[in-house]
Amino acid sequence: MSTHLTHVPAPAGLAPSPQYSHVVWGTGRFVAVSGQIALDAEGAVVGAGDADAQARQVFANLGRCLAAAGADFGDVVKLTYFVTDMAHLPAVRAARDAAFGALPLPASSAVQVGALVRPELVLEIEAFALIPADRPTV
């Protein structure tokens, strides 16, 4: 678990949520990861129209992007989910839970959108992370 981050699952006056932390703060180097979609290394869509397959691919892509910055899922402070149908959220949460394991969950937002960059895509996820200032860069 990252010690440079503080997670507040339920500030006074707010109901706790098992799906996210209401507030996350910390110190370190800021990392912004562009919205990731379900493309493989060759640029082909993985799981056209399949929320489960796409969510797994997107979290794999997020993990690769974080690693490129010297970060991992334990450093993530915020996720934003863009889905074409809110019914896809259980698949997104299952893939997120697999990626995060027992780590505290970051703050998050979910937005239903009319379309994504390609019609066969059903979700996109962006991430913000904080890396401890004393962690070596890659």
Contacts in CASP RR format, 6 or more apart in sequence:
PFRMAT RR
TARGET T0000
AUTHOR 0000-0000-0000
METHOD contacts of the structure
MODEL  1
MSTHLTHVPAPAGLAPSPQYSHVVWGTGRFVAVSGQIALDAEGAVVGAGD
ADAQARQVFANLGRCLAAAGADFGDVVKLTYFVTDMAHLPAVRAARDAAF
GALPLPASSAVQVGALVRPELVLEIEAFALIPADRPTV
1 74 0 8 1.000
1 103 0 8 1.000
1 104 0 8 1.000
2 74 0 8 1.000
2 75 0 8 1.000
2 103 0 8 1.000
2 132 0 8 1.000
3 132 0 8 1.000
4 26 0 8 1.000
4 27 0 8 1.000
4 28 0 8 1.000
4 75 0 8 1.000
4 130 0 8 1.000
4 131 0 8 1.000
4 132 0 8 1.000
4 133 0 8 1.000
5 24 0 8 1.000
5 25 0 8 1.000
5 26 0 8 1.000
5 74 0 8 1.000
5 75 0 8 1.000
5 77 0 8 1.000
5 104 0 8 1.000
5 130 0 8 1.000
6 24 0 8 1.000
6 25 0 8 1.000
6 26 0 8 1.000
7 21 0 8 1.000
7 23 0 8 1.000
7 24 0 8 1.000
7 104 0 8 1.000
7 105 0 8 1.000
7 106 0 8 1.000
8 21 0 8 1.000
8 22 0 8 1.000
8 23 0 8 1.000
8 24 0 8 1.000
9 16 0 8 1.000
9 17 0 8 1.000
9 21 0 8 1.000
9 22 0 8 1.000
9 104 0 8 1.000
10 16 0 8 1.000
10 17 0 8 1.000
10 22 0 8 1.000
11 22 0 8 1.000
11 23 0 8 1.000
14 22 0 8 1.000
19 93 0 8 1.000
19 105 0 8 1.000
19 108 0 8 1.000
20 79 0 8 1.000
20 105 0 8 1.000
20 106 0 8 1.000
20 107 0 8 1.000
20 108 0 8 1.000
21 104 0 8 1.000
21 105 0 8 1.000
21 106 0 8 1.000
21 107 0 8 1.000
22 107 0 8 1.000
23 107 0 8 1.000
24 77 0 8 1.000
24 78 0 8 1.000
24 104 0 8 1.000
24 106 0 8 1.000
24 107 0 8 1.000
25 77 0 8 1.000
26 77 0 8 1.000
26 130 0 8 1.000
27 130 0 8 1.000
27 132 0 8 1.000
27 133 0 8 1.000
28 130 0 8 1.000
28 131 0 8 1.000
28 132 0 8 1.000
28 133 0 8 1.000
29 130 0 8 1.000
29 131 0 8 1.000
29 132 0 8 1.000
29 133 0 8 1.000
29 135 0 8 1.000
30 128 0 8 1.000
30 129 0 8 1.000
30 130 0 8 1.000
31 66 0 8 1.000
31 69 0 8 1.000
31 71 0 8 1.000
31 75 0 8 1.000
31 127 0 8 1.000
31 128 0 8 1.000
31 129 0 8 1.000
31 130 0 8 1.000
31 131 0 8 1.000
32 126 0 8 1.000
32 127 0 8 1.000
32 128 0 8 1.000
33 62 0 8 1.000
33 65 0 8 1.000
33 66 0 8 1.000
33 69 0 8 1.000
33 126 0 8 1.000
33 127 0 8 1.000
33 128 0 8 1.000
33 129 0 8 1.000
34 65 0 8 1.000
34 126 0 8 1.000
35 82 0 8 1.000
35 124 0 8 1.000
35 125 0 8 1.000
35 126 0 8 1.000
35 127 0 8 1.000
36 58 0 8 1.000
36 61 0 8 1.000
36 62 0 8 1.000
36 65 0 8 1.000
36 124 0 8 1.000
36 125 0 8 1.000
36 126 0 8 1.000
36 127 0 8 1.000
37 54 0 8 1.000
37 58 0 8 1.000
37 61 0 8 1.000
37 116 0 8 1.000
37 117 0 8 1.000
37 118 0 8 1.000
37 121 0 8 1.000
37 123 0 8 1.000
37 124 0 8 1.000
38 45 0 8 1.000
38 46 0 8 1.000
38 47 0 8 1.000
38 53 0 8 1.000
38 54 0 8 1.000
38 55 0 8 1.000
38 57 0 8 1.000
38 58 0 8 1.000
38 61 0 8 1.000
38 121 0 8 1.000
38 123 0 8 1.000
39 45 0 8 1.000
39 46 0 8 1.000
39 57 0 8 1.000
39 61 0 8 1.000
40 46 0 8 1.000
40 57 0 8 1.000
45 118 0 8 1.000
45 120 0 8 1.000
45 121 0 8 1.000
46 53 0 8 1.000
46 54 0 8 1.000
46 57 0 8 1.000
47 53 0 8 1.000
47 54 0 8 1.000
47 57 0 8 1.000
47 120 0 8 1.000
48 120 0 8 1.000
49 120 0 8 1.000
49 121 0 8 1.000
49 122 0 8 1.000
50 122 0 8 1.000
51 83 0 8 1.000
51 87 0 8 1.000
51 88 0 8 1.000
51 91 0 8 1.000
51 92 0 8 1.000
51 122 0 8 1.000
51 123 0 8 1.000
52 91 0 8 1.000
52 94 0 8 1.000
52 95 0 8 1.000
54 91 0 8 1.000
54 121 0 8 1.000
54 122 0 8 1.000
54 123 0 8 1.000
55 88 0 8 1.000
55 91 0 8 1.000
55 92 0 8 1.000
55 94 0 8 1.000
55 95 0 8 1.000
55 96 0 8 1.000
55 123 0 8 1.000
56 95 0 8 1.000
56 98 0 8 1.000
58 95 0 8 1.000
58 123 0 8 1.000
58 124 0 8 1.000
58 125 0 8 1.000
59 95 0 8 1.000
59 96 0 8 1.000
59 98 0 8 1.000
59 99 0 8 1.000
59 125 0 8 1.000
62 73 0 8 1.000
62 99 0 8 1.000
62 125 0 8 1.000
62 127 0 8 1.000
63 72 0 8 1.000
63 73 0 8 1.000
63 99 0 8 1.000
65 127 0 8 1.000
66 72 0 8 1.000
66 73 0 8 1.000
66 75 0 8 1.000
66 76 0 8 1.000
66 127 0 8 1.000
66 129 0 8 1.000
67 138 0 8 1.000
68 138 0 8 1.000
69 129 0 8 1.000
69 131 0 8 1.000
69 138 0 8 1.000
70 131 0 8 1.000
70 135 0 8 1.000
70 137 0 8 1.000
70 138 0 8 1.000
71 129 0 8 1.000
71 131 0 8 1.000
73 99 0 8 1.000
73 100 0 8 1.000
73 101 0 8 1.000
73 103 0 8 1.000
74 100 0 8 1.000
74 103 0 8 1.000
74 104 0 8 1.000
74 129 0 8 1.000
75 129 0 8 1.000
75 130 0 8 1.000
75 131 0 8 1.000
76 100 0 8 1.000
76 106 0 8 1.000
76 127 0 8 1.000
76 128 0 8 1.000
76 129 0 8 1.000
77 106 0 8 1.000
77 107 0 8 1.000
77 128 0 8 1.000
77 129 0 8 1.000
77 130 0 8 1.000
78 106 0 8 1.000
78 107 0 8 1.000
78 108 0 8 1.000
78 109 0 8 1.000
78 127 0 8 1.000
78 128 0 8 1.000
79 96 0 8 1.000
79 106 0 8 1.000
79 107 0 8 1.000
79 108 0 8 1.000
79 109 0 8 1.000
79 125 0 8 1.000
79 126 0 8 1.000
79 127 0 8 1.000
80 108 0 8 1.000
80 109 0 8 1.000
80 110 0 8 1.000
80 111 0 8 1.000
80 125 0 8 1.000
80 126 0 8 1.000
80 127 0 8 1.000
81 89 0 8 1.000
81 92 0 8 1.000
81 108 0 8 1.000
81 109 0 8 1.000
81 110 0 8 1.000
81 111 0 8 1.000
81 123 0 8 1.000
81 124 0 8 1.000
81 125 0 8 1.000
82 111 0 8 1.000
82 113 0 8 1.000
82 116 0 8 1.000
82 123 0 8 1.000
82 124 0 8 1.000
82 125 0 8 1.000
82 126 0 8 1.000
83 89 0 8 1.000
83 92 0 8 1.000
83 110 0 8 1.000
83 111 0 8 1.000
83 112 0 8 1.000
83 113 0 8 1.000
83 122 0 8 1.000
83 123 0 8 1.000
84 112 0 8 1.000
84 113 0 8 1.000
84 114 0 8 1.000
84 115 0 8 1.000
84 116 0 8 1.000
84 121 0 8 1.000
84 122 0 8 1.000
84 123 0 8 1.000
85 112 0 8 1.000
85 122 0 8 1.000
86 110 0 8 1.000
86 112 0 8 1.000
88 122 0 8 1.000
88 123 0 8 1.000
89 110 0 8 1.000
92 110 0 8 1.000
92 123 0 8 1.000
92 125 0 8 1.000
96 105 0 8 1.000
106 127 0 8 1.000
116 122 0 8 1.000
116 123 0 8 1.000
116 124 0 8 1.000
117 124 0 8 1.000
END
